């Protein structure tokens, strides 16, 4: 699915300490909103990575192209900039970047 890509978030608190995964190949920063919600803004470098989820998440692709496979599927789906995919809570997903860098926003729902 696609939708308008956010360009910025106003009136947020940014957490300075980065979330670093897979030897620095996936890096994000958390932003907190006044309503108590949070998102992470990050970069994914080439490679294939698996993540587990606690709460449901929405992954919005801001720049670049990736492939993703949810835990309950067998097929990979391509997500270009402007696309998103939803991940159920208490599950997992694989994400792969073949070349370049993917920029993303992850919303915890």
Buried (B, 14 or more C-beta within 10 A) or exposed (E): EEEEBEEEEEEBEEBEEEEEBBEEBBBBBBBEEEEEEBBBBBBBBBEBBEBEBEEBBBBBBBBBBBBBBBBEEEEBEEBEBBBBBEBBEEBBBBBBBEEEEBBBBBBBE
